[in-house]
Amino acid sequence: MEILENIPLAQYTSIRIGGPARFFCIAKSEQDLSEALEFACEKNLSVFMLGGGCNSLFPDKGIDGLVIKMQNTEFKKEDDGKFMVGAGVGLGYLAQESAKAGYSGAEWCAAVPGTVGGAIYGNAGAFGGEMKDIVEEVEYINAKLKTPAYAKASAGKQNSKLKVNECEFGYRESIFKKHPDWIIWRTKIRLKKGDAAQGQERIKQYLSKKRSTQDLISKTAGCTFKNFKLPVDLKFLEHLRKKLEMEENDFKVIIKNGYISAGFLIDRLGLKGKKIGGIQISEIHANFLINTGSATAEDVVIMMSLIKEKIRNHFDIQLQEEIQTIGF
Ligand SMILES: Cc1cc2nc3c(=O)[nH]c(=O)nc-3n(C[C@H](O)[C@H](O)[C@H](O)COP(=O)(O)OP(=O)(O)OC[C@H]3O[C@@H](n4cnc5c(N)ncnc54)[C@H](O)[C@@H]3O)c2cc1C
């Protein structure tokens, strides 16, 4: 496996922003990953993981460390609707292949760009499905322990595994966000027996719905902010309803499972289309930031703080980033 130097990261992200990685490699096998981690250890480098780059923002100055692009693309059907899936497998591939094989539950993955590893990291979801619903077990490697001495001592031993209930999955959350040294290597997915034709049809519908509501062809990292979990506080809810200038019934309709959409709030402030430098709030989906061609990470950071400030001042709501800012 080759370790490259000064590789521009913009090309590996969907928003096409980011300076060079001092070191960069692609890990296709456990051997590749071990070599990469040993290299990082010898040179005392920080390690940063990258999947499809569809939810990541790297700084303009780049990354002073080793960026490992995960490309474990193993995909094996086991018994009873179980699939062993590498962290580098595309979500679209998982959706298509499992549906074709007559299994149901992963169709929504077709509508989410990126890899299985990135999706586990952030418990990605769409159309009512989330990774937590289809993951049975996650196999990971603790990069911190992967020193040459450890590698020798642990040769032949199995990687660490977490059962789904140990992954601390929540709305766009997982235990992996708390442990930046844990590298997701592969996962066991559990699906239900279904009908192949119906599965394909569902995928088509999800993709068509997604295309009509989101800016999928632009350079973007998807939703910038998480939807906001509303407190169980009638006074606050009434205050928010008034701020939104909505009737009670209309207000109830926009609250989904106790959350209010960040995009909806941004839209209500009339921010769609707002531009700072090369970054623009999408005209189609207010929670998407679009790189119009020359955007920098700095533009994105300034835009994010402007949105947060406006939402805080107007609605008393503190938005949290869904985008992963890496190495800032
Ligand atoms: C047009 C568009 C639409 C989108 N729609 C949705 C949607 O409907 N629902 C949704 O949930 N998301 C959506 N997203 C966001 C994105 O698709 C998901 O967050 C996806 O899971 C990111 O996967 P990735 O492989 O690209 O992750 P990356 O961006 O590569 O990485 C994301 C984070 O995961 C970490 N990571 C990646 N791989 C590993 C690994 N193997 N081990 C440890 N850490 C790792 C990275 O370090 C980073 O912190 C959308 C994005 C775009 C561009």
The ligand as an ORCA input file, in Angstrom:
! r2SCAN-3c Opt
* xyz 0 1
  C     -26.614     15.177     -1.122
  C     -26.487     14.580      0.243
  C     -27.609     14.040      0.861
  C     -27.506     13.482      2.144
  N     -28.614     12.933      2.725
  C     -28.510     12.343      3.937
  C     -29.638     11.705      4.543
  O     -30.722     11.645      3.991
  N     -29.458     11.136      5.762
  C     -28.258     11.155      6.412
  O     -28.161     10.608      7.516
  N     -27.186     11.758      5.864
  C     -27.278     12.332      4.651
  N     -26.181     12.924      4.082
  C     -24.903     12.939      4.808
  C     -24.011     11.728      4.471
  O     -24.448     11.093      3.310
  C     -24.032     10.720      5.622
  O     -23.622     11.342      6.812
  C     -23.123      9.525      5.344
  O     -23.311      8.574      6.333
  C     -21.656      9.944      5.297
  O     -20.889      8.812      4.944
  P     -19.410      9.012      4.396
  O     -18.817      7.673      4.177
  O     -19.400      9.919      3.252
  O     -18.745      9.697      5.670
  P     -17.517     10.712      5.672
  O     -17.985     12.065      5.317
  O     -16.383     10.167      4.915
  O     -17.163     10.671      7.230
  C     -18.092     11.149      8.183
  C     -17.489     10.936      9.579
  O     -17.343      9.540      9.803
  C     -15.995      9.216     10.117
  N     -15.721      7.930      9.478
  C     -15.913      7.590      8.179
  N     -15.567      6.311      7.977
  C     -15.133      5.833      9.169
  C     -14.628      4.571      9.616
  N     -14.504      3.537      8.796
  N     -14.272      4.440     10.921
  C     -14.408      5.490     11.781
  N     -14.871      6.698     11.415
  C     -15.234      6.866     10.131
  C     -15.160     10.345      9.527
  O     -13.937     10.498     10.210
  C     -16.091     11.538      9.723
  O     -15.956     12.060     11.020
  C     -26.256     13.477      2.807
  C     -25.124     14.010      2.167
  C     -25.234     14.549      0.893
  C     -24.002     15.081      0.230
*
